[in-house]
């Protein structure tokens, strides 16, 4: 799947709700927008495909699969509104951009190990949720500017146990079984192997990754790693010292020590120090050597006391608001959102004056759990109890109110009855 865009042009300061376009593919446009003070990455069909059923269904499927995922190595999906998919904004570069610009970090063996390990850790989580990505490639892997966190993006080709529609792959990266549709978790392992083959070839490190790549990209799935965790254990972690100079130095140090011990009895540690000093003088160790200096003296620096800056009231409130919103997202993703999307796809719901009791109950169950979560927050922030209660209520009413407006447009015409959805349940007084 195509996903070309450039986030380098995004300004760190632009108005709320003002979109900045950053690119487009054959079917989708991509831009950045600020909502509630937070940057979001937005994906929506281009003008040509806005009414294309296959495209809009693919967008809905991507949201349904990605919405419930919560892992540092996976992009977060926030909302799908009017065929606009709102995702986490990631400040960083794709692996393809690192390759095209010949980023010097790619020459570091440890950097490639870290890249591969992070991908496999994220895949292990995805596979535990019975989801396969099926479109792993340098364009769909981002590395954050701060911390170097690898994040898997674009679940448009992914399949889950409950949603296997709109399969796809990228030509040149596809596993053999993707051509027949008989995919499984080892398909993602194959794609990781292809990626590491490309990265190591571009940086002339193929000899270190040959064994891993060979097993990961085996044509038959039975000959590959059986899981991401098994592949993780096979990632090359240590590289042997092949420089003969270092080998000879070690042999000389050992031989010199043996000869000295035979010629003269040891006198505590003085003899050892003398041998080491003579050898180090004759054969100085380069600074980039992986061999540590002998008898290196440790230097201790006093630990400077850390200054703890107390967060302001506004910062605390923003943090609590975000935590409550994320908790409701988590609760709704389990039962409410799937039911909501199913009802939205059914035209008859749009013209009823009543509300679906089961849907209402699911919303209220989520609200009860959100209240319990709020009680826990009040124990951590006892001085913000009233604010937490208010944010729990407002967050619930806002979120469910929007769903109500889309599910039951004719409800706005009624004046005598109030819908149960969108109103905070009231406790009956005894």
Secondary structure, 3 states (H helix, E strand, C coil): CCCCCCCCCCCCCCCCCCCEEEEECCCEEEEEEEECCEEEEEEEECHHHCCCHHHHHHHHHHHHHHHCCCCCCECCEEEEECCEEEEECCCEEEHHHHHHCCCHHHHCHHHHHHHHHHHHHHHHHHHHCCEECCCCCHHHEEEECCCCCEEECCCCCCEECCCCCCCCCCCCCCCHHHHCCCCCHHHHHHHHHHHHHHHHHHCCCHHHHHHHHHHHCCCCHHHCCCCHHHHHHHCCCCCCCCCHHHHHHHHHHHHHHHHHHHHCCCCCCHHHHHHHHHHHHHCCCCCCCCCCCCCCCCCCCCCCCCCCCCCCHHHHHHHHHHHHHHHHHHHHHHCHHHHHHHHHHCHHHHHCCCCCHHHHHHHHHHHHHHHHHHHHHHHHCHHHHHHHHHHHHHHHHHHHHHHHHHHCHHHHHCCCCCCCCCCCCCCCCC
